[in-house]
Amino acid sequence: MGDSLTTYDELNEDIQFTEDETKSLLKLSEKEILILILSEMKKQTEIISKK
């Protein structure tokens, strides 16, 4: 995998949440947050690999 900073530059995506989404995220446990992060990383890696 490439340099992490380059990877983030390639994604170039603003992450914005509504108030309700933010409240829901704040209620998650550490394990649930880690699962969400890893899931998103996997999706982004697949997208980048297809380029």
N, C-alpha and C positions, 0 to 999 in steps of 0.2 A: 504494500500500500504506500501511496505517496506521502509527502510531507503533510502533516495535519493542517498547517496554515494554508497551504495551497488547496487542500481539499475543502476547507471552509470557504475560501475565496471562490472556488468553482460553484459551490452551492448557492452562495450569495442570496440567501433567503431571509427575510425578516420574519421573526416569530412573534405573532401577536395573539393574545388571548382575550376573550370577552371577560367581563366581570364574573359571570357564572362559571366559565371554564377555569378561571383562576381560583375561585373558591373550591371547585371540585378537586383541582390539582393539590391544593393545600391540605386537603383531607386524606390524601394518599399516604400509605406507609412508605418507608424507605425502600423496601423490597419492590413495591408496585412502581415506584418512580424509576428504579434501576431497570426494571423490565421494560417500561416504556422507552427509556433512553436506548437500551440495547436493541429494541425492536426498530426504532427509528434509524439507528445507525446501520442496521442490517439493510433496511430499505434503501437508504442513501448509498450504501456501498454497492448494492445491486444496480442502481441507476447509473452511478459513475462507471462501473465496470462495463456497461453496455455502450458507453461512448467510444 
